[in-house]
């Protein structure tokens, strides 16, 4: 069984997840920690639980989901793993900070450790996360699905009763609707969805009440 710890961080209230199992191996998903105390909280949790982080995963390359990558890289030596179509974003975090949020990043941007592709499998402990490409919010958006545990981490693709914005650079509403159709056909109703912002939800709830999945 996996254990999931959520940290809601940075001014945009982004959800960072630490996912672990009984082997004490863990993955960190969408580390958006901005303030030092946010990074410290994640570090303290990993230490107190005796966890060994093995992957730093990104559902997409937007800054609010990647602000903490540098801290994880420096402390644990993990480089971010992201879909190849979001290379233009994750390698330009300084540009995002400057043009979208009005501040300068002081630290070096960590290099990408691995470009993910649709259908890739990410292993940790005795579990596996399947990469499902879901372009729309960004061209390289994806979700991470642990089918054994009926759990998915949806980033800014699918929210409770909503979807991610498609009006950012290279976003596409048409692609988002194709991604919604794919998730509708792929994820079982009993799947718990851990979203990039806001509360977790159930796929069954979204199938019934989310207008974008009808």
Secondary structure, 3 states (H helix, E strand, C coil): CCEEEEEEECCCCEEEEEEECCCCEEEEECCCCCCHHHHHHHHHHHHHCCCEEEEEECCCCCHHHCCCHHHHHHHHCCCEEEEHHHHHHHCCHHHHHHHHHCCCCCCCCCCCCEEECCCCEEEECCEEEEEEECCCCCCCCEEEEEHHHCEEEEECCEECCEECCCCCCCCCHHHHHHHHHHHHHHCCCCCEEEECECCCEEHHHHHHHCHHHC
